[in-house]
Amino acid sequence: MAKTQLNVRVDEHTARAARERALARGMSVNRYIEELVRQDTGEAGHTFVEAAADFMKRYEAVFAEEFGTDPAPGSRSLPEGRH
């Protein structure tokens, strides 16, 4: 999708909060603002899927180390002792 530049003016407190929250989520301020607008306009489901995909990319190695990389096809159960 083509991007359009949008310039907004906010007070320093709001700008600082946006920067801090974006950083805490590991994303740019632009993406953070985009996600807020999507949530506000009813695209929360899409935003959730994108966030889940980002999470899985970021922590894929951790899950592979903990649970292995070759689960049985169709298996949804966790290893013994995990609930």
BELLIN-V540636 format. One record per helix or strand. SS is the DSSP state (H for helix, E for strand). FROM is the first residue (numbers start at 0). TO is the last residue. If there is no record, write none. Layout:
SS,FROM,TO ; SS,FROM,TO
This chain:
H,11,23 ; H,28,39 ; H,43,66
